[in-house]
Amino acid sequence: MFRRGKLHFLSTKDDRIKIMNERINLTEKHLLDICASFAACTRKIAKCRNAFDDLGHKVQNFAEEEKINYSLSDGLNSITTSLTVQADYMDLLVHRLEMKIVNE
């Protein structure tokens, strides 16, 4: 809970208002920093998602062009599927984080 004792000992109403304004400013400053950090995390996760998509496309292209070794082509297709699932999961995390930031 809240700490008691400091505000009611202040002699004037102006002193209490000053302390409250300082607390509000401090809280706003820290919440702004926290929101900025969440936004940076969201951008970094989104960049990672884009990197996974790019990697998946390159592996898929290799699998499509592989004509001789069918087991290699099948393995590369499996890797592409796994990368796509991981990228979709990362995208879901980004959207959840964005919703938490926007709603709060």
N, C-alpha and C positions, 0 to 999 in steps of 0.2 A: 504494500500500500504506500501511501504518501508519508513522508516524514513530517512530523509536526513540530512546532515550537519556534521556528525562525521568523515567520511572518507576523505572528501576533505580538511579538516583542518590539517591533518597529513602532516608533512613536507617532509618525504621521501617516496619513493616507497616501501622500505623495511618495513616501519611501516604499510603501507596500506596492504601489502601482509600478514604481521603477523596477523593483525586484521581479514582479510578474512579467513585465515587458522584456526584461533580460532573459528570463526563462523561456518565453515564447520565441524570442530571437534565436536562442541557443538550440531549441528544439527544431525550429524551421531550418537552421543551418545544417544540423546533422541529418535530418530527414531528406534534405536536398542532396547531400552527399551519398546517402544510402540509395536513393532513387537513381542517381547517376551511375552508381556501381552496378545496380541491377540492369540498367540499360546497356552498360558496357558488356556485362555477362551475356545478355541476350544477343548483342551484335556478334560477339565472339562465337557463341554457339551456332548462330546462323551462318557465319563464315565456315565453320567446321562442317555444317550440313551441306553447304555448297561444294566444299572440297570432296565430301563423300559422293555427291552426285557426279562430279567431274570424274572421280576415280571409277565409279560404276560405269559411266559411259565409255571410258577408255578400255576397261576390262571387257565390256560387252562388245565393243568393236573388234577386239582381238579374238573373242570367241566366235564372232560371226565370220571372220576372215580365215579362221583355222579350218582347213578342208581335209587335211591328212589325218591328224590325230583326233579322233572323235572323243576319246576320254578326256583329253585336255580341254576340248571345247565344252564338254559337259561340266567339267570341274570349274571352268571359268564362268559358265552360266550360273552355277551354284554360288560362286563367290559374288557374282553380280546381284543375285537375289538376296544374299546375306547383307551386302552393303546397302541395298535398297531398304531392307527392313530396319537396319540401324539408322539410316538417314531419316526414315519416316519417324522413328522413335525420337530422334533428336529434334525434328521439326515439331513433334507433339510437345516436347519439353519447352521449346521456345515459345509456343503458343500459350502453354500453361503459365510460364513465367510472365509473359506479356499481360495475360489476363489478371494475374495477381497484382502486378504493378498498376495497371489501369484501374482495377476495382478498389484498390486500397489507396 
